Amino acid sequence: MIDRRILLASVASLLGLAAFRWLRASPAVLARRFSSGDYRPIYGSDPGAVARAQSEQRDPLYAAVARITIEEGERDVSEVTAAAMAALAPLLSSRRPPG
């Protein structure tokens, strides 16, 4: 088992100035998304339990490295895209070389 503190420190140092974005959604929303279709058999008969377990494991890592967190919720793709672009704009403008 990898020590989570070492992993977090390693990932954070590798990311450096990267603009890592976390599109956060609740386990219930995620479970609804991956419970449809036979192409995701790894989630078994209780996709909600799998989504909750994954969130418990992944959320601390994502929270530690994300420079931007976008609450996705029930928004559609265009709303999430607009929120992501708005959140990225200040980061992108600060990186542009002078004219």
N, CA, C and O of each residue as an XYZ file, in Angstrom:
396
protein
N       0.838     -1.188      0.000
C       0.000      0.000      0.000
C       0.879      1.246      0.000
O       1.837      1.339      0.768
N       0.552      2.187     -0.853
C       1.304      3.425     -0.948
C       0.850      4.374      0.157
O      -0.346      4.531      0.401
N       1.803      4.995      0.813
C       1.486      5.983      1.841
C       0.857      7.192      1.156
O       1.480      7.821      0.301
N      -0.361      7.510      1.528
C      -1.122      8.584      0.893
C      -0.407      9.936      0.988
O      -0.498     10.744      0.064
N       0.298     10.190      2.086
C       1.008     11.469      2.232
C       2.115     11.602      1.200
O       2.325     12.675      0.634
N       2.818     10.506      0.962
C       3.891     10.519     -0.040
C       3.290     10.701     -1.426
O       3.813     11.460     -2.241
N       2.196     10.007     -1.689
C       1.542     10.121     -2.986
C       1.071     11.552     -3.223
O       1.292     12.104     -4.301
N       0.433     12.150     -2.239
C      -0.050     13.524     -2.386
C       1.100     14.486     -2.650
O       1.010     15.339     -3.533
N       2.172     14.352     -1.893
C       3.327     15.231     -2.079
C       3.944     15.027     -3.457
O       4.323     15.995     -4.116
N       4.045     13.783     -3.894
C       4.635     13.486     -5.199
C       3.777     14.042     -6.332
O       4.288     14.671     -7.259
N       2.492     13.807     -6.249
C       1.594     14.290     -7.298
C       1.609     15.812     -7.340
O       1.679     16.404     -8.417
N       1.542     16.447     -6.177
C       1.539     17.915     -6.127
C       2.816     18.485     -6.730
O       2.767     19.483     -7.449
N       3.957     17.868     -6.447
C       5.215     18.392     -6.992
C       5.296     18.165     -8.499
O       5.852     18.999     -9.214
N       4.757     17.062     -8.990
C       4.768     16.803    -10.429
C       3.860     17.764    -11.183
O       4.159     18.153    -12.312
N       2.764     18.143    -10.564
C       1.824     19.028    -11.237
C       2.368     20.443    -11.378
O       2.065     21.144    -12.344
N       3.167     20.848    -10.414
C       3.758     22.183    -10.496
C       2.728     23.253    -10.767
O       1.836     23.499     -9.955
N       2.858     23.881    -11.907
C       1.953     24.973    -12.259
C       0.765     24.521    -13.099
O       0.015     25.355    -13.607
N       0.587     23.230    -13.247
C      -0.534     22.736    -14.039
C      -1.851     23.191    -13.431
O      -1.976     23.320    -12.213
N      -2.810     23.426    -14.276
C      -4.131     23.867    -13.818
C      -5.063     22.661    -13.740
O      -5.988     22.519    -14.539
N      -4.804     21.809    -12.776
C      -5.616     20.611    -12.591
C      -7.014     21.010    -12.155
O      -7.181     21.740    -11.178
N      -8.012     20.535    -12.874
C      -9.403     20.838    -12.557
C     -10.104     19.594    -12.068
O      -9.898     18.497    -12.587
N     -10.930     19.778    -11.069
C     -11.718     18.675    -10.528
C     -13.175     18.987    -10.774
O     -13.718     19.939    -10.214
N     -13.806     18.190    -11.607
C     -15.237     18.311    -11.829
C     -15.914     17.412    -10.805
O     -16.084     16.213    -11.027
N     -16.292     17.998     -9.701
C     -16.813     17.222     -8.581
C     -18.315     17.027     -8.720
O     -19.065     17.962     -9.001
N     -18.727     15.783     -8.515
C     -20.146     15.436     -8.511
C     -20.373     14.476     -7.353
O     -19.455     13.781     -6.916
N     -21.576     14.447     -6.875
C     -21.887     13.568     -5.742
C     -21.846     12.106     -6.181
O     -22.022     11.807     -7.362
N     -21.617     11.204     -5.246
C     -21.653      9.780     -5.588
C     -22.991      9.360     -6.204
O     -23.024      8.476     -7.060
N     -24.084      9.980     -5.779
C     -25.395      9.626     -6.341
C     -25.471      9.982     -7.825
O     -25.974      9.200     -8.631
N     -24.969     11.165     -8.181
C     -24.966     11.579     -9.586
C     -24.063     10.659    -10.390
O     -24.437     10.214    -11.475
N     -22.880     10.369     -9.870
C     -21.955      9.486    -10.574
C     -22.536      8.087    -10.753
O     -22.394      7.482    -11.816
N     -23.182      7.584     -9.722
C     -23.767      6.239     -9.805
C     -24.838      6.178    -10.880
O     -24.919      5.192    -11.613
N     -25.649      7.201    -10.986
C     -26.675      7.228    -12.040
C     -26.027      7.202    -13.416
O     -26.543      6.570    -14.338
N     -24.910      7.878    -13.552
C     -24.251      7.928    -14.857
C     -23.655      6.596    -15.265
O     -23.775      6.183    -16.418
N     -23.013      5.924    -14.323
C     -22.375      4.689    -14.762
C     -23.178      3.436    -14.477
O     -22.671      2.326    -14.634
N     -24.416      3.598    -14.062
C     -25.227      2.407    -13.838
C     -25.972      1.982    -15.098
O     -26.523      0.883    -15.149
N     -25.994      2.837    -16.110
C     -26.708      2.474    -17.325
C     -25.750      1.838    -18.320
O     -24.656      2.347    -18.566
N     -26.171      0.735    -18.879
C     -25.377      0.078    -19.905
C     -24.549     -1.075    -19.368
O     -24.148     -1.093    -18.205
N     -24.308     -2.028    -20.239
C     -23.530     -3.212    -19.884
C     -22.034     -2.988    -20.051
O     -21.239     -3.875    -19.739
N     -21.644     -1.825    -20.534
C     -20.237     -1.570    -20.810
C     -19.453     -1.217    -19.554
O     -18.242     -1.014    -19.643
N     -20.080     -1.135    -18.400
C     -19.382     -0.829    -17.148
C     -19.661     -1.931    -16.114
O     -20.247     -1.655    -15.068
N     -19.254     -3.150    -16.391
C     -19.578     -4.259    -15.484
C     -18.861     -4.190    -14.140
O     -19.272     -4.883    -13.209
N     -17.818     -3.393    -13.999
C     -17.045     -3.349    -12.771
C     -17.841     -2.793    -11.596
O     -17.467     -2.985    -10.439
N     -18.940     -2.101    -11.897
C     -19.712     -1.478    -10.832
C     -20.723     -2.424    -10.202
O     -21.300     -2.101     -9.164
N     -20.947     -3.573    -10.802
C     -21.775     -4.604    -10.194
C     -23.212     -4.185     -9.957
O     -23.758     -3.337    -10.662
N     -23.812     -4.796     -8.950
C     -25.235     -4.584     -8.698
C     -25.516     -3.364     -7.830
O     -26.675     -2.974     -7.688
N     -24.489     -2.751     -7.246
C     -24.697     -1.575     -6.397
C     -23.743     -0.450     -6.789
O     -22.760     -0.194     -6.094
N     -24.038      0.225     -7.910
C     -23.160      1.290     -8.361
C     -23.019      2.413     -7.335
O     -21.974      3.060     -7.273
N     -24.053      2.652     -6.532
C     -23.979      3.695     -5.504
C     -22.904      3.405     -4.480
O     -22.178      4.310     -4.069
N     -22.793      2.159     -4.062
C     -21.761      1.773     -3.090
C     -20.373      1.940     -3.691
O     -19.449      2.396     -3.017
N     -20.228      1.573     -4.953
C     -18.938      1.718     -5.627
C     -18.580      3.203     -5.740
O     -17.438      3.585     -5.484
N     -19.544      4.035     -6.119
C     -19.295      5.470     -6.255
C     -18.922      6.093     -4.910
O     -18.023      6.931     -4.844
N     -19.604      5.692     -3.846
C     -19.264      6.219     -2.516
C     -17.854      5.806     -2.108
O     -17.089      6.624     -1.598
N     -17.509      4.543     -2.331
C     -16.170      4.058     -1.969
C     -15.099      4.788     -2.781
O     -14.065      5.177     -2.238
N     -15.344      4.972     -4.077
C     -14.378      5.683     -4.912
C     -14.225      7.134     -4.449
O     -13.114      7.663     -4.412
N     -15.335      7.768     -4.100
C     -15.266      9.152     -3.618
C     -14.472      9.254     -2.325
O     -13.685     10.183     -2.148
N     -14.673      8.312     -1.433
C     -13.916      8.323     -0.171
C     -12.421      8.200     -0.426
O     -11.616      8.836      0.254
N     -12.049      7.382     -1.407
C     -10.639      7.175     -1.713
C     -10.054      8.326     -2.520
O      -8.936      8.765     -2.249
N     -10.789      8.816     -3.499
C     -10.243      9.764     -4.467
C     -10.393     11.232     -4.066
O      -9.523     12.047     -4.372
N     -11.475     11.572     -3.394
C     -11.734     12.985     -3.103
C     -10.592     13.682     -2.370
O     -10.260     14.813     -2.726
N      -9.972     13.061     -1.361
C      -8.856     13.756     -0.695
C      -7.683     14.047     -1.647
O      -7.054     15.101     -1.555
N      -7.400     13.121     -2.546
C      -6.320     13.337     -3.512
C      -6.693     14.449     -4.479
O      -5.896     15.357     -4.719
N      -7.889     14.388     -5.032
C      -8.317     15.413     -5.975
C      -8.345     16.788     -5.307
O      -7.919     17.780     -5.899
N      -8.845     16.841     -4.079
C      -8.913     18.112     -3.360
C      -7.524     18.677     -3.102
O      -7.338     19.894     -3.106
N      -6.557     17.809     -2.879
C      -5.193     18.251     -2.581
C      -4.486     18.829     -3.798
O      -3.644     19.716     -3.652
N      -4.807     18.349     -4.991
C      -4.075     18.786     -6.173
C      -4.849     19.731     -7.082
O      -4.261     20.366     -7.957
N      -6.143     19.830     -6.887
C      -6.949     20.679     -7.775
C      -6.722     22.153     -7.486
O      -6.832     22.597     -6.344
N      -6.409     22.896     -8.521
C      -6.331     24.352     -8.379
C      -7.711     24.951     -8.581
O      -7.997     26.058     -8.124
N      -8.561     24.204     -9.273
C      -9.924     24.648     -9.550
C     -10.862     23.483     -9.273
O     -10.641     22.372     -9.755
N     -11.896     23.733     -8.505
C     -12.919     22.718     -8.269
C     -14.235     23.256     -8.805
O     -14.671     24.350     -8.444
N     -14.853     22.478     -9.664
C     -16.124     22.863    -10.262
C     -17.173     21.880     -9.789
O     -17.089     20.682    -10.057
N     -18.161     22.399     -9.083
C     -19.269     21.571     -8.619
C     -20.174     21.308     -9.810
O     -20.822     22.212    -10.337
N     -20.201     20.067    -10.214
C     -20.953     19.743    -11.406
C     -22.429     19.544    -11.110
O     -23.281     20.085    -11.815
N     -22.737     18.788    -10.092
C     -24.143     18.553     -9.752
C     -24.933     18.016    -10.924
O     -24.529     17.051    -11.574
N     -26.046     18.640    -11.184
C     -26.936     18.189    -12.261
C     -26.848     19.089    -13.492
O     -27.710     19.027    -14.369
N     -25.814     19.920    -13.561
C     -25.698     20.833    -14.698
C     -25.418     20.070    -15.983
O     -24.847     18.980    -15.963
N     -25.830     20.664    -17.110
C     -25.541     20.013    -18.381
C     -24.122     20.362    -18.838
O     -23.435     21.181    -18.226
N     -23.713     19.727    -19.912
C     -22.340     19.848    -20.391
C     -21.972     21.297    -20.695
O     -20.871     21.738    -20.361
N     -22.878     22.042    -21.323
C     -22.554     23.423    -21.678
C     -22.368     24.292    -20.436
O     -21.515     25.179    -20.432
N     -23.145     24.054    -19.388
C     -22.996     24.821    -18.145
C     -21.675     24.493    -17.455
O     -20.994     25.389    -16.957
N     -21.315     23.220    -17.425
C     -20.055     22.819    -16.801
C     -18.873     23.369    -17.601
O     -17.889     23.829    -17.022
N     -18.972     23.322    -18.924
C     -17.912     23.862    -19.774
C     -17.743     25.359    -19.537
O     -16.618     25.846    -19.426
N     -18.847     26.087    -19.458
C     -18.780     27.534    -19.208
C     -18.146     27.812    -17.846
O     -17.328     28.723    -17.716
N     -18.520     27.034    -16.834
C     -17.934     27.219    -15.498
C     -16.437     26.920    -15.513
O     -15.653     27.628    -14.880
N     -16.044     25.883    -16.227
C     -14.621     25.531    -16.315
C     -13.832     26.623    -17.027
O     -12.749     26.995    -16.577
N     -14.356     27.134    -18.122
C     -13.656     28.188    -18.856
C     -13.551     29.468    -18.027
O     -12.522     30.143    -18.047
N     -14.614     29.795    -17.302
C     -14.579     30.990    -16.450
C     -13.550     30.829    -15.337
O     -12.847     31.779    -14.993
N     -13.462     29.636    -14.779
C     -12.500     29.388    -13.701
C     -11.065     29.383    -14.224
O     -10.147     29.789    -13.510
N     -10.865     28.933    -15.447
C      -9.526     28.887    -16.036
C      -9.037     30.232    -16.544
O      -7.828     30.457    -16.603
N      -9.924     31.117    -16.907
C      -9.543     32.390    -17.527
C      -8.475     33.154    -16.745
O      -7.491     33.587    -17.345
N      -8.627     33.338    -15.425
C      -7.578     34.073    -14.705
C      -6.213     33.372    -14.730
O      -5.176     34.032    -14.796
N      -6.217     32.058    -14.677
C      -4.960     31.316    -14.731
C      -4.299     31.444    -16.095
O      -3.088     31.635    -16.197
N      -5.095     31.339    -17.122
C      -4.549     31.415    -18.485
C      -4.033     32.809    -18.796
O      -2.985     32.949    -19.425
N      -4.740     33.831    -18.372
C      -4.287     35.194    -18.670
C      -3.013     35.551    -17.926
O      -2.219     36.359    -18.409
N      -2.809     34.962    -16.762
C      -1.592     35.255    -16.002
C      -0.378     34.541    -16.565
O       0.747     34.861    -16.181
N      -0.568     33.590    -17.456
C       0.546     32.833    -18.034
C       0.967     33.329    -19.403
O       1.995     32.904    -19.930
N       0.188     34.218    -19.978
C       0.525     34.692    -21.315
C       1.775     35.568    -21.272
O       1.917     36.425    -20.401
N       2.677     35.340    -22.224
C       3.865     36.198    -22.272
C       3.471     37.625    -22.671
O       2.505     37.811    -23.411
N       4.193     38.612    -22.199
C       3.869     39.990    -22.551
C       3.959     40.198    -24.058
O       4.834     39.646    -24.726
N       3.020     41.021    -24.591
C       2.814     41.298    -25.990
C       3.941     41.684    -26.779
O       3.802     41.928    -27.978
